[in-house]
Amino acid sequence: MHQTAKTLIQIEDELNSYFLERVDLIRACMLALLSGQNMFVIGGPGTGKSATIDSLMDCILSARKFSIGLSKTRPAAAVLGPVDVKEYRETGNYFHKRAGYATDVELAKFDEVGKMAATLGHDLLHLLEERVYHEVRDGESKHKAPLSTAFTTSNEMITEESDDAAAMWDRLPIRVVVDYLKSSKNFAKLLASDEDYEVQTTIEWEELKHAIDVEVPAIKMSDEALRGMVKLRTDLLRTHHIEPGDRRFKKAVRILKANAFLDGRSEVTKADLGVLRFILWDTIEQHDKIHEVCLEASNPFVKGLNEIKSQLQEIASGVKDRETGDAGSKWQYGKEASDKLTKVRDRLDTMLMEAQGQPIPGFKIVSDLHEEVMIQTFMTCLDQSRDVATVAASKKLGSGDGGNR
């Protein structure tokens, strides 16, 4: 594994230890950095979207950075730079003060992009897609901007705001949905923690830029990966009537290479195809299906894992339905559910052994869900204290977590 990849993985692990249940968000941020692509994060207020991105940006030293919250009344000058009045008065040149603003940095973060003014959205299009800004200077009207990656966050989708917003959506190929914490254990950890994230591992921008420009493009696309992409495209269209554009798939190639580099591989393999779950969806309605199909295409164990997840959700629903039922009915269901949960744990253990140390995407999420459902079953139906329920639920799988975060 390249030393830059090792450093980034260490940063990723540190972020995951602090920002709970944000594995997808953090990996997607890493891919946006390494591929030099823009990113969109949607989630409710207070889901840690901006804080996670800020913490990652703090780990990157010597890069020029810009961050701002947008609104309908935020003028374009607050993002692109104000007019240099002194220059205009003295020379008649209509220049903007670019230093420190979005057209003069390597990394930018735009919060609440769904609320931006329409005029700003139009001005940002060229910056986000072509990495240029327009201004008549030195006989030229178009100038290169150093922007490598723009992170955007929003509480709502942006495609219906305006034509410019819809056009901007196409310029944000990496897309992540963030939800509130699902695990009660993680929620308790959040409440117990009173410390802000402190940067531990850092990386110099020059080192990261070399990986972006040289190391990632050198990663090869295997025939296996290419066949997998073709099959995935066909399956999405024929089975689910979802047809991502050709340009989306083309942009995905560099992002797949970034994932392979980050995982220490010299070529893109079938295992990288799960990353397409961040790229191929256009609407919230498509998100879950794209997520499922892409992960199943990347790993033979994911389909079985999804079946287990559905079973756990069904058991959890049964527990909830019996919260107000009579004691006998609750006890009977609790015993049946407990037996099912024991078999699920055995199945998860077997799956890890069969994987022989290879990560299974989403495994930890399902493992945590199993623990949650077990605790709820013991407390609600079997009338046990939380301490007893937690002990029963936290029996570790014999094979560990298989390297899954």
Helices and strands as residue ranges (DSSP letters): H 3-18, H 23-35, E 39-43, H 49-58, E 60-61, E 65-69, H 77-80, H 85-91, G 102-104, E 107-111, G 113-115, H 118-130, E 132-137, E 140-144, E 149-154, H 163-170, E 174-178, H 184-192, E 203-204, H 205-210, I 211-215, E 220-221, H 223-240, H 246-262, E 267-268, G 270-278, H 284-298, H 302-321, H 327-355, H 363-380, H 386-393
